[in-house]
Amino acid sequence: MISFLSHLVNGLSLGSVYAIIALGYSMVYGIAKMLNFAHGDVIMVGAYISFCASQYWGLSPLVSVLCAMVVCTVLGIIIERLAYKPLRQAGSLAVLITAIGVSYLLQNLALLIWGANPKVFSSVIGFEGFTVFDGQLKITGEVVVTVITCVAVMLLLTWFTGKTRTGRAIRAVSEDKGAAQLMGINVNFSISLTFAIGSFLAAIAGVLLCSSYNTLMPTTGSMPGIKAFTAAVFGGIGSIPGAMLGGILLGLIEIFGRAYISTELADAIVFAVLIIILLVKPSGLLGKNVQEKV
Amino acid sequence: MKKIIALLLAAVMMMTACAAMADEAFIIGSIGPTTGPYAQYGSAVENAAKLVAEEINALGGIQFTVLGEDDQGDGELAVNAYNKLMDEGMDILLGTVTSGACMAVASVANEERLFMLTPSASNDLVNQSGDQIFQVCFTDSNQGAGSAEWIKANRPDAKVGIIYNNALDYSIGITNSFENTAAKIGLEIIAKSAFSDDAAADFSVQVAAMKDAGVDFVFLPIYYTPAITILTQAKAADYAPTFFGVDGMDGVLEVEGLDKDLVQGVYMLTPFDATATDEMTVNFVTKYVERYGATPNQFAADAYDGMYILKLAIETAGLTADMSYEDMCEKLVAVMPTLQYKGLTGDMTWSADGTVSKLPNAVMIEGDHYVSAE
């Protein structure tokens, strides 16, 4: 029973990291209708910036996280301006390939700047955690902070896109770019803003990911990036609660699959579940089934 | 027309320039992952090989030119890299760095008769891929068997568990020979848990499996990157067994940002100690740090030894740089089993099938260096 609970806690924690990454994927897909494959690598950059800030410049953990957020947000806007904006009228395949290119560019830049050797990321969370059931089950500070952050981010994003003017503008652009422009919405600004938010979330995800699983390498972001993309599709890409649900379910399936079925087949199970869900419900768990009008 | 003639002339000049270069120096190819998840290993080998080439060239005798190519640890890319280096006139290959890629290259090189000395491809099958391939490092089965024997001799009551990477030839090879030897000498293994490369982020399940089975001695036949995460997650779960790594664990102390408390008391089997005070080690470590700003790991030390072994073999066999690589290969294959070499990673001799014989050495991490574990 205790081991079941401990797997549950670990699954929630891993799932929450996936969920935060998936939210970034989902937001960008929703508005730009493109898969930003470089998202996973922005996570890696965020973690490196936070690492540098605390290790080399001697800043406190909290300030190092702020640094990572600022750098990633700016990076997201720059990537959008230089790599994606010129292709806004081009086919979706061109943008997709560009995104893969940006992903490799970021990975190799990181290799150039920080080298191939892994770095150990010391957790930015000072809170030690606590034990329950007479000390049998330990819940670390990282788990608590990750899960709380994930829920907070989801609620904030729902509020932002539902209640604020800018947020509603983003939703309008995502539904119909042309009509939104005719209504006086600045489409380019809305898209840039979405990329900024997505990259901001990537910085948070990077710091949380590396706080729990502490080795940092230029390839650190790629696998979580792919898993989170899966989570976004799983939950219904473009949907904010969907990304959250997909991420958490994916984390739980991964950990429970590893614990009770096979440590070796965990990834196969994760992706098999994705295939089944997509066969039964092609738009994902909470995705909207949009009819194409001809 | 003029342009074409000019281009042709330029091409001819370049070719003669290349040929001239090839006649003076032995062209040593170095293939290994210098990008991707294993980049730290390939870079270490290439860096060390280039450093040693300068050292040897400065002596004035045999001259070496080292050409490095990246294979990301992948067999197909390694064969491409091999073909590229062959086009550039490679005489001998110091490589490749990882076992899987090495076997892919060895079968091609065996047909073409190019001599290979791998600094670090430790899989047992590497030597079977060709008669012209020799190893600098231990084979995996030596390491697995050596680890099991050490544990049986020094910790007879240990409740042993294994966490290994089932997507890595290196890890599987050591695990298999560890289990076989353990069964032979009566060392009980009570838990075994695997992970695969792609899922190498979260080890909470593997750590829990060890803890729940009551394991107090965890054998880690893996590289240090996942090992660090395993140590961290074990600590987070309040689980403190003895950890025992193999040579892939070497270099862990040099990882930037590492909380050294995490690795205190970790054992490992490694032939190289960068903190040793003998002249050879100090000289190499100082030069390496000066040039590359990082302490050399075991892969760098293997490459260092590899270059000096090549020098010794070339001198003993009486090779000259203008010979064809096929002739060099036949002479080197004949001379390797007769050599005795004393290097950074121990005293070595070779059997005719290419396996190196040297003593495994168990160490323990104490403070920021290794101490002998005996």
Contacts between the chains, C-beta under 8 A, distances in Angstrom:
chain1	res1	chain2	res2	distance
A	3	B	208	5.9
A	3	B	212	5.8
A	6	B	204	7.5
A	6	B	208	6.1
A	6	B	237	7.6
A	7	B	204	7.4
A	7	B	205	6.7
A	7	B	208	7.1
A	10	B	202	6.9
A	10	B	204	4.1
A	10	B	205	7.4
A	14	B	201	7.9
A	14	B	202	5.5
A	51	B	257	6.5
A	55	B	256	7.1
A	55	B	257	5.6
A	108	B	35	6.8
A	111	B	35	5.8
A	111	B	39	6.6
A	115	B	40	8.0
A	115	B	43	7.9
A	115	B	294	7.7
A	116	B	34	7.1
A	116	B	35	7.2
A	116	B	39	3.1
A	116	B	40	4.6
A	116	B	42	7.9
A	116	B	43	5.3
A	117	B	40	4.5
A	117	B	254	7.5
A	117	B	255	6.7
A	117	B	256	7.0
A	117	B	294	6.8
A	118	B	40	7.0
A	118	B	224	7.9
A	118	B	225	4.8
A	118	B	228	7.5
A	118	B	255	6.0
A	119	B	255	6.7
A	119	B	256	4.5
A	119	B	257	4.8
A	120	B	228	5.9
A	120	B	255	5.4
A	120	B	256	7.0
A	120	B	257	4.1
A	120	B	258	4.4
A	120	B	259	7.0
A	121	B	257	6.4
A	122	B	257	6.1
A	122	B	259	6.2
A	138	B	236	7.0
A	138	B	237	6.2
A	138	B	238	5.6
A	140	B	236	5.0
A	142	B	236	7.6
A	209	B	201	7.7
A	212	B	202	7.9
A	213	B	201	4.6
A	213	B	202	6.1
A	213	B	229	5.3
A	213	B	232	7.7
A	213	B	233	7.8
A	214	B	228	6.7
A	214	B	229	6.2
A	214	B	232	5.2
A	215	B	225	5.1
A	215	B	226	7.6
A	215	B	228	5.3
A	215	B	229	5.6
A	216	B	257	7.8
A	217	B	37	6.7
A	217	B	225	7.0
A	218	B	39	7.7
A	219	B	36	6.7
A	219	B	37	5.1
A	223	B	198	5.6
A	223	B	199	7.7
A	223	B	201	6.8
A	224	B	201	6.7
A	254	B	199	7.6
A	254	B	202	7.6
A	255	B	202	7.0
A	255	B	204	7.0
A	255	B	205	6.2
A	258	B	199	7.6
A	258	B	205	4.3
A	259	B	205	4.7
A	259	B	208	7.2
A	259	B	209	8.0
A	263	B	193	5.4
A	263	B	194	5.2
A	263	B	195	5.9
A	263	B	205	6.1
A	263	B	206	6.2
A	263	B	209	7.7
A	264	B	166	5.4
A	264	B	194	5.0
A	264	B	195	7.5
A	264	B	196	5.9
A	266	B	196	7.9
A	266	B	199	5.5
A	267	B	196	6.8
A	267	B	198	5.6
A	267	B	199	5.4
